[in-house]
Amino acid sequence: MGWAARFLTAASFLAAGVLFAPDALPLGGSGAAAAARLVHVLSFATAWGAGLWVTFIGGIVMFKYLPRHQFGSLQGKMFPAYFMLISACSAISVAAFAYLHPWKTASTIERYQLGFLISALGCNLSNLLVFTPMTVEMMMKRHKMEKDLGIGTEVGYSKNAEMAKRNPALAAMNRKFGMIHGLSSLANIMGFGSLALHSWCERLHCINAYAGILKLCHQQGPGRPSPAVAAAADGGAGAGTNAPEEQQRRALPCSPPSPHYHALAALLLLSSPPPPALPLLRLLPPDPPPPLTLLNAAVKALSASSSPDDAFRLLSTLRRLHAPDRLTFLPLLGCASSSLPLLSALHSLLLRLGFLSHHPITLALLKPYPLPHVRALFDDMPQNNKWTVAYNTLITACLKARDIRAARHQFDEMQRHGRSRRSVVSWNLMITGCARRGRDDMAVQCFERMVREGEVAPDDGTLAAVLPACGRTGNVGAGRWAHEYARKTGLLDGTVHVANAVMDMHCKCGDVDSAQEVFMTTRQRSVVSWNAMIAGFSLNGHGVEGIDLFQEMRRHGVEPNAVTFLAVLGCCAHAWAVDIGREIFQSMLSEHGIEPAIEHYGCMVDLFGRSSLLEEAHVLIQGMPMKPNAAIWGSTFKCMSCSCWAWHC
């Protein structure tokens, strides 16, 4: 069993070395070159795996669990064999790499790679021939001295350090051993680091090649563009006027097999951020033409760029070479939403090419149009294509246009068709849309209807949307039901935004104790959780508790934000804590780099006014970097009236 474990360990670290070895995959070429590359990969992988084990894992594990003298004896046997293995593998790897990349014809990075391999060989040879014999000899002497003192059979270094304080000879031996062992460890780490740099230079070579492509791309001038709308509405160069467009599209030949550099260019185009696509395509040879997959990738990259008009120019070129598919047009529909004429031109082209029968294209057309056009497109869709996603898109368009009645009509109509059953997304759209449009009562009613009908179960999005509406309307019954449902389903403990919504609902309904209970039992707390609880204390007049919670938040290392300060300053106003409020207000910019907004100044004016410090409130208003608004003056007049009432009393 022990031999099996050792074999599996060696195999696993050899596999790790193969993963990090450069040129691990391209083993093709002539017979001698392929053999040299294979020898280089295996030698490098063996050296890397052995170095990874001894440097970072094996030595640490053995020192932690083995008695010191047993560990030292094992080191004395293992280190020479280890450095001999690493040196042999490094020498073989140097020879193979030098054969594959001769110095005169090698690039700069390849020369660096060869230099790092030679450096690794030199560091390991110095350890094998110089430092390891000295380390083993000094270790044996120290072991003999420790045996005479009755230590060394324990695990760890504590007894040696304690004895060295009373024995100068042992202390001197420790210093000598530490110096020699430190030099050996430094050479070992430098050798392992040289192997790592040799590996990562291959990655650097790829990065430089990518940078070279970008440089060539920037050196290319832009081609003759055609207007974007004309490119989208154009019927294609060379298109016959008598043959129907659909028949001609089907008669175009298929794309030829793409070479490897086409696949590489497609990956570059899909990177983030993408390089300039049109100049990169000009670098490719004209024969064979770029495949459709590459051109689709270029269209997608250009659609997501800052100049999406180039995507439509490329579409005109693409149609001369290939028959476009739905993957060609889906990115274009997303970038055409900012221009209704451009979207209409693209829509007409899709109609002429016969792509409107594709369901993904039809759904993508629904999203960018305004509500009247979306409704017309939806009505023209076959009933079999009116799935749940199509209804959800139409409901979203109605809610964006603030037409809640139309959204409710489409939501109710979904149930009449078997292919468009209402999903949890449909319910969440209605609840969220009503809440955002100021119809909290309608949002709560929709939630109660969802629970009553029982078609789908509410999820975290449902609760996060309806709980604030319950708090704003004071609907304690629905809010407590949602709280209990979240607790039973595990959403209260598993999703922090649901817990925050539950706390906010209880605070707005006046039940601070329930909100505090949820806060104390929540394992995952974000800054929003602390803000909700502090704001709840402020809303219900519990100023002292809110200030204490803010201090606890600081002790937990949670960084407050602007909302936190707004809530805690409100707590200071309720508690008449002028000094604490002034200190917190001054710390916003000095300690946390948060510029006070006009709402924070309003809280301070309210705090000074409640404490009858009208002169200080006036000075604060005069020193504000922004002009006072109605809320600031309202707080000032309220404070003045309260002070006059207190003076008369």
RAFENDA-V329018 format. One record per backbone hydrogen bond with DSSP energy under -1.0 kcal/mol. NH is the residue of the N-H (numbers start at 1). CO is the residue of the C=O. If there is no record, write none. Layout:
nh=NH co=CO
nh=NH co=CO
This chain:
nh=5 co=1
nh=6 co=2
nh=7 co=3
nh=8 co=4
nh=9 co=5
nh=10 co=6
nh=11 co=7
nh=12 co=8
nh=13 co=9
nh=14 co=10
nh=15 co=11
nh=16 co=12
nh=17 co=13
nh=18 co=14
nh=19 co=15
nh=20 co=16
nh=27 co=25
nh=34 co=30
nh=35 co=31
nh=36 co=32
nh=37 co=33
nh=38 co=34
nh=39 co=35
nh=40 co=36
nh=41 co=37
nh=42 co=38
nh=43 co=39
nh=44 co=40
nh=45 co=41
nh=46 co=42
nh=47 co=43
nh=48 co=44
nh=49 co=45
nh=50 co=46
nh=51 co=47
nh=52 co=48
nh=53 co=49
nh=54 co=50
nh=55 co=51
nh=56 co=52
nh=57 co=53
nh=58 co=53
nh=61 co=57
nh=62 co=58
nh=63 co=59
nh=64 co=60
nh=65 co=61
nh=66 co=62
nh=68 co=154
nh=69 co=152
nh=71 co=67
nh=72 co=68
nh=73 co=69
nh=74 co=70
nh=75 co=71
nh=76 co=72
nh=77 co=73
nh=78 co=74
nh=79 co=75
nh=82 co=78
nh=83 co=79
nh=84 co=80
nh=85 co=81
nh=86 co=82
nh=87 co=83
nh=88 co=84
nh=89 co=85
nh=90 co=86
nh=91 co=87
nh=92 co=88
nh=93 co=89
nh=94 co=90
nh=95 co=91
nh=96 co=92
nh=97 co=93
nh=98 co=94
nh=99 co=95
nh=100 co=96
nh=101 co=97
nh=106 co=102
nh=111 co=107
nh=112 co=108
nh=113 co=109
nh=114 co=110
nh=115 co=111
nh=116 co=112
nh=117 co=113
nh=118 co=114
nh=119 co=115
nh=120 co=116
nh=121 co=117
nh=122 co=118
nh=123 co=119
nh=124 co=120
nh=125 co=121
nh=126 co=122
nh=127 co=123
nh=128 co=124
nh=129 co=125
nh=130 co=126
nh=131 co=126
nh=132 co=127
nh=134 co=130
nh=135 co=131
nh=136 co=132
nh=137 co=133
nh=138 co=134
nh=139 co=135
nh=140 co=136
nh=141 co=137
nh=142 co=138
nh=143 co=139
nh=144 co=140
nh=145 co=141
nh=146 co=142
nh=147 co=143
nh=148 co=144
nh=149 co=145
nh=151 co=146
nh=161 co=157
nh=162 co=158
nh=163 co=159
nh=164 co=160
nh=166 co=163
nh=167 co=163
nh=171 co=167
nh=172 co=168
nh=173 co=169
nh=174 co=170
nh=175 co=171
nh=176 co=172
nh=177 co=173
nh=178 co=174
nh=179 co=175
nh=180 co=176
nh=181 co=177
nh=182 co=178
nh=183 co=179
nh=184 co=180
nh=185 co=181
nh=186 co=182
nh=187 co=183
nh=188 co=184
nh=189 co=185
nh=190 co=186
nh=191 co=187
nh=192 co=188
nh=193 co=189
nh=194 co=190
nh=195 co=191
nh=196 co=192
nh=197 co=193
nh=198 co=194
nh=199 co=195
nh=200 co=196
nh=201 co=197
nh=204 co=200
nh=205 co=201
nh=206 co=202
nh=207 co=203
nh=208 co=204
nh=209 co=205
nh=210 co=206
nh=211 co=207
nh=212 co=208
nh=213 co=209
nh=214 co=210
nh=215 co=211
nh=216 co=212
nh=217 co=213
nh=218 co=214
nh=219 co=215
nh=231 co=227
nh=232 co=228
nh=233 co=229
nh=234 co=230
nh=239 co=236
nh=248 co=244
nh=249 co=245
nh=250 co=246
nh=251 co=247
nh=263 co=259
nh=264 co=260
nh=265 co=261
nh=266 co=262
nh=267 co=263
nh=268 co=264
nh=269 co=265
nh=270 co=266
nh=271 co=268
nh=280 co=276
nh=281 co=277
nh=282 co=278
nh=284 co=281
nh=295 co=291
nh=296 co=292
nh=297 co=293
nh=298 co=294
nh=299 co=295
nh=300 co=296
nh=301 co=297
nh=302 co=298
nh=303 co=299
nh=304 co=300
nh=310 co=307
nh=311 co=308
nh=313 co=309
nh=314 co=310
nh=315 co=311
nh=316 co=312
nh=317 co=313
nh=318 co=314
nh=319 co=315
nh=321 co=318
nh=322 co=318
nh=328 co=325
nh=330 co=326
nh=333 co=329
nh=335 co=331
nh=336 co=332
nh=339 co=336
nh=343 co=339
nh=344 co=340
nh=345 co=341
nh=346 co=342
nh=347 co=343
nh=348 co=344
nh=349 co=345
nh=350 co=346
nh=351 co=347
nh=352 co=348
nh=353 co=349
nh=355 co=350
nh=358 co=355
nh=362 co=358
nh=363 co=359
nh=364 co=360
nh=365 co=361
nh=366 co=362
nh=374 co=370
nh=375 co=371
nh=376 co=372
nh=377 co=373
nh=378 co=374
nh=379 co=375
nh=380 co=376
nh=385 co=382
nh=387 co=385
nh=391 co=387
nh=392 co=388
nh=393 co=389
nh=394 co=390
nh=395 co=391
nh=396 co=392
nh=397 co=393
nh=398 co=394
nh=399 co=395
nh=400 co=396
nh=401 co=397
nh=402 co=399
nh=403 co=398
nh=404 co=402
nh=407 co=403
nh=408 co=404
nh=409 co=405
nh=410 co=406
nh=411 co=407
nh=412 co=408
nh=413 co=409
nh=414 co=410
nh=416 co=413
nh=417 co=414
nh=420 co=417
nh=427 co=423
nh=428 co=424
nh=429 co=425
nh=430 co=426
nh=431 co=427
nh=432 co=428
nh=433 co=429
nh=434 co=430
nh=435 co=431
nh=436 co=432
nh=437 co=433
nh=438 co=435
nh=439 co=434
nh=443 co=439
nh=444 co=440
nh=445 co=441
nh=446 co=442
nh=447 co=443
nh=448 co=444
nh=449 co=445
nh=450 co=446
nh=451 co=447
nh=452 co=448
nh=453 co=449
nh=454 co=450
nh=463 co=459
nh=464 co=460
nh=465 co=461
nh=466 co=462
nh=467 co=463
nh=470 co=466
nh=471 co=467
nh=472 co=468
nh=473 co=469
nh=474 co=470
nh=475 co=470
nh=476 co=474
nh=479 co=475
nh=480 co=476
nh=481 co=477
nh=482 co=478
nh=483 co=479
nh=484 co=480
nh=485 co=481
nh=486 co=482
nh=487 co=483
nh=488 co=484
nh=489 co=485
nh=492 co=486
nh=494 co=490
nh=495 co=491
nh=499 co=495
nh=500 co=496
nh=501 co=497
nh=502 co=498
nh=503 co=499
nh=504 co=500
nh=505 co=501
nh=506 co=502
nh=507 co=503
nh=508 co=504
nh=509 co=505
nh=510 co=507
nh=511 co=506
nh=512 co=510
nh=515 co=511
nh=516 co=512
nh=517 co=513
nh=518 co=514
nh=519 co=515
nh=520 co=516
nh=521 co=517
nh=530 co=526
nh=531 co=527
nh=532 co=528
nh=533 co=529
nh=534 co=530
nh=535 co=531
nh=536 co=532
nh=537 co=533
nh=538 co=534
nh=539 co=535
nh=540 co=536
nh=541 co=538
nh=542 co=537
nh=543 co=541
nh=546 co=542
nh=547 co=543
nh=548 co=544
nh=549 co=545
nh=550 co=546
nh=551 co=547
nh=552 co=548
nh=553 co=549
nh=554 co=550
nh=555 co=551
nh=556 co=552
nh=557 co=554
nh=558 co=553
nh=565 co=561
nh=566 co=562
nh=567 co=563
nh=568 co=564
nh=569 co=565
nh=570 co=566
nh=571 co=567
nh=572 co=568
nh=573 co=569
nh=574 co=570
nh=575 co=571
nh=577 co=572
nh=578 co=576
nh=581 co=577
nh=582 co=578
nh=583 co=579
nh=584 co=580
nh=585 co=581
nh=586 co=582
nh=587 co=583
nh=590 co=586
nh=591 co=587
nh=592 co=587
nh=594 co=588
nh=601 co=597
nh=602 co=598
nh=603 co=599
nh=604 co=600
nh=605 co=601
nh=606 co=602
nh=607 co=603
nh=608 co=604
nh=609 co=605
nh=610 co=606
nh=611 co=607
nh=612 co=609
nh=613 co=608
nh=617 co=613
nh=618 co=614
nh=619 co=615
nh=620 co=616
nh=621 co=617
nh=622 co=618
nh=623 co=619
nh=624 co=621
nh=633 co=629
nh=634 co=630
nh=635 co=631
nh=636 co=632
nh=637 co=633
nh=638 co=634
nh=639 co=635
nh=640 co=636
nh=641 co=637
nh=642 co=638
nh=643 co=639
nh=644 co=640
nh=645 co=641
nh=646 co=642
nh=647 co=643
nh=648 co=644
nh=649 co=645
